[in-house]
Amino acid sequence: MVDEKDALSKNWKFDGKNVALYAIKGRRSQMEDRYVIKTNIMNTGISLFAIFDGHGGEFAADYATTHLMKNLTNKIIEVKKLLDEKTDATEELKVFNSNTPDNLTPKMKTKINKVEEQAPTKSKPTSSADDSVINHNKLKKNSLNLKKDITTLKNVDDELINPSSYLQKDGNINFSKILIDEVLAADKLLIEAAKLTYDIAGSTALIVLVEGTTLFVANVGDSRGVMCDKKGNAIPLSFDHKPQQMREKKRIAEAGGFISFNGVWRVAGVLATSRALGDYPLKEKHFVIANPDVLTFDLSHHDPQFIILASDGLWDTFTNEEAIECIKKHIDDSFYGAQYLTIQSFNRGSLDNITVLVIKFPPIWSKESQVVDHGGSKY
C-alpha cells in the first residue's frame, strides 16, 4: 500500500510570474514526469513550455528535457536572428531607395561620407551652378554604389536563410515546421542512444510555444493541454494519441502490428499510447511513431484566461471541463490552482505521476525571462 504522506511530500513546484507548476510522484514507484518553463527566451518575446511523461524508466523524458528543448531553443534563436537580420536589410534598402537623404540610417550616411571623402577633387574652379551639378551627379553615382552594396549583402543573407526553410514569404517564422523537425530529430538521436544501453524507455511530449498572440501546440502521446477562453469554455489544445483511435489503429495494422486490451488498449499489448519518443523496440517496426500533431491558435480571438498543460495522471481522473472549472475557482490561490488540482487528482485515485502546469493570461511573464526545468534531478 502506498504511503499517502510520502506520495504527496515528494513533489516539484514552481510559482512564477503568471506561470505555476505542481507535480507529485503519487502512487508510482518513481517520478518519470519532467517539465520545462522558458519565458521570453533571450528577449525574443518567444516562450516555451513542455510536459514530458516518461514510461519504462526516466531516460527518454530526461533526454527530451535536456537535448530536445536545448536544440529547439537554439534553433528558435538562430532563425529569429536570421529573420531580424533580413528584416533590417530589407528596411535599410527601402529607406535608401526613397532617395531622401534625411531618411538615411546612420549606417548609410557613414557609407555616403566615406565614398564622398574618397572621390577625386576637381582642380577646375567651379561656379555655384557647377557645384550643384557635380554634387547631384556624385550623389547619384554614390546611390548606385550603395544600392549595389546592399543588393550584394541581401544576396549573401538569402544564401544563409534559404536552406533553413523556416522563414516564410509573409515575413513570419514557420514554428510548426521547427517543432516537427526538432521533435523528430531528437527522437532519432534518442533511439540511437537507447540502443547502446538497451534502454526501452519512452516519453510523451507536449510542447507549447507562444509568440505574441499566436500559440503553437505540438503533441506526441497522451499528455494534454486545454485552454479556458474569455467565456470560460474549455478549448482542447491537443488530442491524445491512443491505440484504439481509428487513425492510429489503422496505421498500426498497416505496419503489421496489433492492439489488445490489458486494462486499457495497448500497442502490441504493451504501450498505452500510440505515439511517443523512444520506445525503440516498437519504433523499429513503426508500431509507435514520434510524429507530432501541431495545432495553432489565435490568442487575440480566444482571449484566454489561462491554459493547463498536464500529464495523463491528471486526465485519468479529470475531464477537460472539470479541470477548467477547478482552476477557475482557485486561480487566485498559490500556484494558480495547480497544487489544488494535482492533489484532487490524487484523491480521486490517480495511479500515475501527476504534473499540472498553469499559465495565466495576460502574459506578464513575456516581459521578463524565467527559465526552469526538471530533468534528471532527484527530489
C-alpha positions as CSV (number, residue, x, y, z in Angstrom):
1,M,0.0,0.0,0.0
2,V,1.3,3.5,-0.9
3,D,2.0,5.8,1.9
4,E,-0.1,8.9,1.2
5,K,2.2,11.3,3.1
6,D,5.2,10.0,1.2
7,A,3.5,10.3,-2.2
8,L,2.4,13.9,-1.6
9,S,5.6,15.1,0.1
10,K,7.8,14.1,-2.8
11,N,6.8,16.9,-5.2
12,W,8.2,19.5,-7.6
13,K,6.8,23.0,-7.6
14,F,7.3,26.3,-9.3
15,D,5.5,29.6,-8.7
16,G,6.5,32.4,-11.1
17,K,5.1,35.4,-12.9
18,N,1.8,34.0,-14.3
19,V,3.2,30.5,-14.5
20,A,2.9,27.9,-11.9
21,L,3.5,24.1,-11.7
22,Y,2.9,21.4,-9.2
23,A,3.9,17.8,-9.6
24,I,3.9,14.7,-7.4
25,K,5.2,11.2,-7.7
26,G,1.9,9.9,-6.5
27,R,1.3,6.1,-6.4
28,R,4.2,5.3,-8.8
29,S,7.5,3.9,-7.5
30,Q,9.5,6.6,-9.3
31,M,8.9,10.1,-10.8
32,E,9.1,9.9,-14.6
33,D,7.4,13.2,-15.4
34,R,9.5,16.1,-16.5
35,Y,8.8,19.8,-17.4
36,V,10.4,22.9,-18.9
37,I,9.5,26.5,-18.5
38,K,11.3,29.1,-20.6
39,T,9.7,32.6,-20.9
40,N,10.9,35.4,-23.2
41,I,13.9,33.4,-24.4
42,M,16.9,35.7,-24.9
43,N,14.5,38.7,-25.1
44,T,12.9,37.4,-28.3
45,G,9.4,37.6,-26.9
46,I,9.1,33.8,-27.5
47,S,8.2,31.4,-24.7
48,L,8.4,27.6,-24.4
49,F,6.6,25.3,-22.0
50,A,6.7,21.5,-22.1
51,I,5.5,18.4,-20.2
52,F,7.2,15.0,-20.8
53,D,5.6,11.9,-19.2
54,G,8.1,9.1,-19.2
55,H,7.3,5.4,-19.2
56,G,9.6,2.3,-18.8
57,G,12.2,4.5,-17.0
58,E,13.3,8.1,-16.8
59,F,15.9,8.0,-19.7
60,A,13.6,9.2,-22.5
61,A,11.9,12.0,-20.5
62,D,15.3,13.2,-19.3
63,Y,16.7,13.2,-22.8
64,A,13.8,15.2,-24.1
65,T,14.1,17.7,-21.3
66,T,17.8,18.3,-21.9
67,H,18.6,17.7,-25.5
68,L,15.3,18.3,-27.4
69,M,14.4,21.5,-25.5
70,K,18.0,22.8,-25.8
71,N,18.2,22.2,-29.5
72,L,14.7,23.6,-30.0
73,T,15.6,26.8,-28.1
74,N,18.9,27.2,-30.1
75,K,17.0,26.7,-33.4
76,I,14.4,29.3,-32.5
77,I,17.1,31.8,-31.5
78,E,19.1,31.1,-34.7
79,V,16.1,31.5,-37.0
80,K,14.8,34.6,-35.2
81,K,18.3,36.2,-35.6
82,L,18.3,35.4,-39.3
83,L,14.8,36.9,-39.7
84,D,15.8,40.1,-37.8
85,E,18.9,40.5,-40.0
86,K,16.9,40.0,-43.2
87,T,14.2,42.5,-41.9
88,D,16.9,45.1,-41.1
89,A,18.5,44.7,-44.5
90,T,15.1,45.0,-46.2
91,E,14.1,48.1,-44.3
92,E,17.5,49.6,-44.9
93,L,17.1,49.1,-48.7
94,K,13.6,50.6,-48.6
95,V,14.8,53.7,-46.8
96,F,17.7,54.1,-49.2
97,N,15.5,53.7,-52.3
98,S,13.4,56.6,-51.1
99,N,16.4,58.8,-52.2
100,T,15.6,61.1,-49.3
101,P,18.9,61.9,-47.5
102,D,17.1,62.9,-44.3
103,N,15.7,59.3,-44.2
104,L,19.0,57.6,-44.4
105,T,20.1,55.5,-41.5
106,P,23.3,56.4,-39.7
107,K,25.0,53.4,-41.3
108,M,24.1,54.6,-44.8
109,K,25.2,58.2,-44.0
110,T,28.6,56.8,-43.0
111,K,28.8,55.0,-46.3
112,I,28.0,58.1,-48.2
113,N,30.5,60.2,-46.3
114,K,33.3,57.6,-46.9
115,V,32.5,57.5,-50.7
116,E,32.5,61.3,-50.8
117,E,35.8,61.5,-49.0
118,Q,37.4,59.1,-51.4
119,A,36.1,60.8,-54.5
120,P,38.7,62.7,-56.6
121,T,38.5,66.5,-56.3
122,K,38.3,68.8,-59.4
123,S,41.1,71.3,-59.9
124,K,39.0,73.4,-62.2
125,P,37.3,76.3,-60.4
126,T,33.5,76.0,-60.4
127,S,30.6,78.2,-60.0
128,S,27.7,77.6,-57.7
129,A,25.8,76.1,-60.6
130,D,28.6,73.8,-61.4
131,D,28.8,72.7,-57.7
132,S,25.1,71.8,-57.8
133,V,25.6,69.7,-60.9
134,I,28.7,67.9,-59.6
135,N,27.1,67.2,-56.2
136,H,24.0,65.9,-57.9
137,N,26.0,63.6,-60.2
138,K,28.2,62.5,-57.3
139,L,25.2,61.6,-55.1
140,K,23.6,59.7,-58.0
141,K,26.8,57.7,-58.5
142,N,27.1,57.0,-54.8
143,S,23.5,55.9,-54.7
144,L,24.2,53.3,-57.4
145,N,27.2,52.0,-55.5
146,L,25.2,51.8,-52.2
147,K,22.3,50.0,-53.9
148,K,24.9,47.5,-55.3
149,D,26.4,47.0,-51.9
150,I,23.1,46.4,-50.2
151,T,22.0,44.1,-53.0
152,T,25.2,42.1,-52.5
153,L,24.5,41.9,-48.8
154,K,20.9,40.8,-49.4
155,N,22.1,38.0,-51.7
156,V,24.5,36.8,-49.0
157,D,21.7,36.8,-46.5
158,D,19.5,34.9,-48.8
159,E,22.1,32.2,-49.2
160,L,22.2,31.8,-45.4
161,I,18.4,31.9,-45.0
162,N,17.1,29.8,-47.9
163,P,18.5,26.4,-46.6
164,S,16.7,26.9,-43.3
165,S,13.3,26.8,-44.9
166,Y,11.8,28.2,-41.7
167,L,11.3,31.8,-43.0
168,Q,8.0,32.3,-44.8
169,K,7.3,34.8,-47.6
170,D,5.0,36.8,-45.3
171,G,7.9,37.6,-43.0
172,N,6.9,35.1,-40.3
173,I,8.7,32.1,-38.9
174,N,7.3,28.6,-39.6
175,F,7.3,27.5,-36.0
176,S,5.1,24.4,-36.8
177,K,7.9,23.1,-39.0
178,I,10.6,23.9,-36.4
179,L,8.6,22.0,-33.8
180,I,8.1,18.9,-36.0
181,D,11.6,18.8,-37.3
182,E,13.2,19.2,-33.8
183,V,11.0,16.5,-32.2
184,L,11.7,14.0,-35.0
185,A,15.5,14.8,-34.9
186,A,15.6,14.4,-31.1
187,D,13.7,11.1,-31.4
188,K,16.2,9.7,-33.9
189,L,19.1,10.6,-31.7
190,L,17.3,9.2,-28.6
191,I,16.8,5.9,-30.4
192,E,20.5,5.7,-31.3
193,A,21.5,6.5,-27.7
194,A,18.9,4.0,-26.2
195,K,20.2,1.1,-28.4
196,L,23.7,1.5,-27.0
197,T,22.4,0.7,-23.5
198,Y,19.3,-1.3,-24.5
199,D,17.1,1.2,-22.7
200,I,13.5,0.7,-23.9
201,A,12.1,3.8,-22.1
202,G,9.8,6.2,-23.9
203,S,8.1,9.5,-23.2
204,T,5.2,11.7,-24.3
205,A,5.9,15.2,-25.4
206,L,3.6,18.2,-25.1
207,I,5.3,21.4,-26.2
208,V,3.7,24.9,-26.2
209,L,5.3,27.8,-28.0
210,V,3.9,31.4,-27.6
211,E,4.9,34.2,-29.8
212,G,2.9,37.4,-29.5
213,T,-0.8,36.5,-29.9
214,T,-0.1,33.1,-31.5
215,L,0.0,29.8,-29.7
216,F,1.6,26.7,-31.2
217,V,1.0,23.3,-29.5
218,A,3.0,20.2,-30.5
219,N,1.8,16.9,-29.1
220,V,3.2,13.3,-29.1
221,G,1.3,10.9,-26.9
222,D,-1.4,11.4,-24.2
223,S,-0.2,14.4,-22.1
224,R,-2.8,17.1,-22.8
225,G,-3.4,20.8,-23.0
226,V,-6.6,22.7,-22.5
227,M,-7.5,26.4,-22.7
228,C,-10.0,28.4,-20.8
229,D,-11.2,31.1,-23.2
230,K,-12.7,34.5,-22.3
231,K,-16.2,32.9,-21.9
232,G,-14.9,30.2,-19.6
233,N,-15.2,27.5,-22.1
234,A,-12.8,24.5,-22.2
235,I,-10.9,24.6,-25.6
236,P,-8.8,21.5,-26.3
237,L,-5.2,22.4,-27.2
238,S,-4.2,18.8,-28.1
239,F,-5.8,15.4,-28.7
240,D,-4.5,12.2,-27.2
241,H,-2.8,9.6,-29.3
242,K,-4.5,6.4,-28.2
243,P,-4.1,3.0,-29.9
244,Q,-7.9,2.5,-30.2
245,Q,-8.4,5.6,-32.3
246,M,-9.4,4.7,-35.8
247,R,-6.5,6.7,-37.4
248,E,-3.9,5.1,-35.0
249,K,-5.4,1.7,-35.1
250,K,-5.3,1.6,-39.0
251,R,-1.7,2.9,-39.0
252,I,-0.6,0.2,-36.6
253,A,-2.3,-2.5,-38.5
254,E,-0.8,-1.4,-41.8
255,A,2.7,-1.6,-40.1
256,G,1.9,-5.2,-39.2
257,G,1.1,-4.6,-35.6
258,F,-1.9,-5.0,-33.4
259,I,-3.6,-3.6,-30.3
260,S,-5.1,-5.5,-27.4
261,F,-6.9,-4.7,-24.2
262,N,-5.0,-5.1,-21.0
263,G,-6.7,-2.7,-18.5
264,V,-6.6,-0.2,-21.3
265,W,-5.9,-0.6,-25.1
266,R,-2.2,-1.1,-25.7
267,V,0.1,-1.3,-28.8
268,A,1.3,-4.9,-29.1
269,G,-0.3,-5.4,-25.7
270,V,2.4,-3.2,-24.1
271,L,2.1,0.5,-24.6
272,A,-1.0,2.6,-23.8
273,T,-0.1,5.4,-26.1
274,S,0.4,5.0,-29.9
275,R,3.0,7.9,-30.3
276,A,6.0,8.6,-28.1
277,L,9.6,9.5,-28.1
278,G,11.9,6.5,-27.6
279,D,10.4,3.0,-27.2
280,Y,12.9,1.7,-29.8
281,P,11.7,-1.9,-30.0
282,L,8.2,-0.7,-31.1
283,K,9.6,2.2,-33.0
284,E,11.8,0.0,-35.3
285,K,8.7,-1.7,-36.6
286,H,6.8,1.6,-36.9
287,F,4.1,0.4,-34.5
288,V,4.8,3.5,-32.5
289,I,5.9,6.8,-34.1
290,A,7.1,10.2,-32.8
291,N,5.4,12.4,-35.4
292,P,3.8,15.3,-33.5
293,D,0.4,16.9,-34.3
294,V,0.8,20.7,-34.3
295,L,-2.2,23.0,-33.7
296,T,-2.1,26.8,-33.9
297,F,-4.4,29.2,-32.0
298,D,-5.0,32.9,-32.4
299,L,-5.0,34.2,-28.8
300,S,-6.5,37.5,-29.8
301,H,-9.6,35.6,-30.9
302,H,-9.8,33.3,-27.9
303,D,-8.6,35.9,-25.3
304,P,-7.7,33.1,-22.8
305,Q,-7.9,33.4,-19.1
306,F,-5.4,30.5,-18.6
307,I,-4.2,27.3,-20.1
308,I,-3.5,23.9,-18.4
309,L,-0.8,21.5,-19.5
310,A,-0.7,18.2,-17.7
311,S,0.5,14.6,-17.8
312,D,-2.1,11.9,-18.2
313,G,-2.0,11.3,-14.4
314,L,-4.4,14.2,-14.2
315,W,-6.5,13.3,-17.2
316,D,-7.1,9.8,-15.9
317,T,-9.3,11.4,-13.2
318,F,-10.4,14.8,-14.6
319,T,-12.2,15.8,-17.8
320,N,-11.1,19.0,-19.6
321,E,-14.2,20.8,-18.4
322,E,-13.7,19.6,-14.8
323,A,-10.1,20.7,-14.8
324,I,-11.0,24.2,-16.2
325,E,-13.7,24.7,-13.6
326,C,-11.4,23.7,-10.8
327,I,-8.7,26.2,-11.8
328,K,-11.3,28.9,-12.4
329,K,-12.2,28.6,-8.7
330,H,-8.6,28.6,-7.5
331,I,-6.8,30.8,-9.9
332,D,-6.1,33.4,-7.1
333,D,-4.6,30.7,-4.8
334,S,-0.9,30.0,-4.6
335,F,0.3,28.2,-7.7
336,Y,-2.8,29.4,-9.5
337,G,-4.7,26.3,-8.5
338,A,-2.1,23.9,-9.9
339,Q,-1.4,22.4,-6.5
340,Y,-5.1,22.1,-5.6
341,L,-5.9,20.3,-8.9
342,T,-2.9,17.9,-8.5
343,I,-3.9,16.9,-5.0
344,Q,-7.6,16.5,-6.0
345,S,-6.5,14.2,-8.9
346,F,-4.5,12.1,-6.4
347,N,-7.5,12.0,-4.0
348,R,-9.7,10.8,-6.9
349,G,-7.4,7.8,-7.2
350,S,-4.9,8.6,-9.9
351,L,-2.3,5.8,-10.1
352,D,0.2,7.8,-12.1
353,N,2.7,10.6,-11.6
354,I,0.7,13.9,-11.8
355,T,2.2,17.1,-13.2
356,V,0.0,20.2,-13.7
357,L,1.3,23.4,-15.3
358,V,-1.0,26.5,-15.3
359,I,-0.2,29.5,-17.5
360,K,-2.3,32.6,-16.6
361,F,-3.1,35.3,-19.1
362,P,-2.5,38.1,-20.0
363,P,1.2,37.1,-20.1
364,I,3.1,39.3,-17.7
365,W,5.9,36.7,-18.0
366,S,6.6,37.8,-21.5
367,K,8.3,40.9,-20.2
368,E,10.9,39.1,-18.1
369,S,12.7,35.8,-18.6
370,Q,12.0,32.8,-16.4
371,V,13.9,29.5,-17.0
372,V,13.3,26.4,-15.0
373,D,13.3,22.7,-15.9
374,H,13.3,19.4,-14.1
375,G,15.1,16.7,-15.9
376,G,17.4,14.1,-14.4
377,S,17.3,15.7,-10.9
378,K,16.2,13.9,-7.9
379,Y,13.9,15.0,-5.1
